[in-house]
């Protein structure tokens, strides 16, 4: 079985190796040492889970909007990254809608690619609370940078 990676065909067996490397890259990102999220990736999809800490609150004692954005952008970004195994992607635009506040518990984001072509990938993501209520949603456009993915911190498992 084969799947299209931007501009080329790649054998399915390679996908799981790529997905594992993306998870390793995510886990090794310095910012994630602070947030400690957990992620799963499949082709065109990602799921991320994270426990809310009071350290993530704004002065109103609720989850800061930057955390909503991070979870939505990360889920959409890694869903898009599942299709690209040569260069690091970058977010060119991302729209976020915050629909419910929260202050404790576990949040989960799900990202899914909704459109792709040779120059960009569009992904959508939804953020849920631990009662499976939607608390935010977003969509973004991702493009390849010139930075080789193999040079990204944590990407190489070899």
C-alpha positions, 0 to 999 in steps of 0.5 A: 500500500502506498500513500502520497507524500507531497510530490512523491509516493512512499511505501506504507511501511515508512509511514510508521517510522515517520510517525514515530519520529514526529512523536519523538520530535514533539516530545523533545521540543523544549516547550513540551518539557514544560507542558508535558503533552502526549501525542499519537499520529496517523496519516492525516490525523493527530491526537494530543492530550495534556493535563491542565496546571494552574501554571497555565492560567491567566489572572482570571484563574482560567486556562490562558488562550495561548494554551488553547492555541498551542494545542490546536496548532500542534494537532493541526501541524502534526496531522499535516506533518504526517504527509511530509518526510523531508522538510519541517513544516511551518504555520503560515496562518492559523485561525482560532475560535475559543468557545468555552473556558476551563481551569482544570482537568485534561484537554484533548485536541484532534487534528485532521488534514482537510486539503493538500496540494504540492505547496500547502496543507490545510488542517483543522483541529478541535479541542475538547475538555475531559467531558468531551465538550468542545472548548475551541476549534481552529484551522491552519495552512502549513507549508514546507520550510527549507529546514531539513526535518532530519535536523529537527531536535528529536526527529532522528531515532537512529 
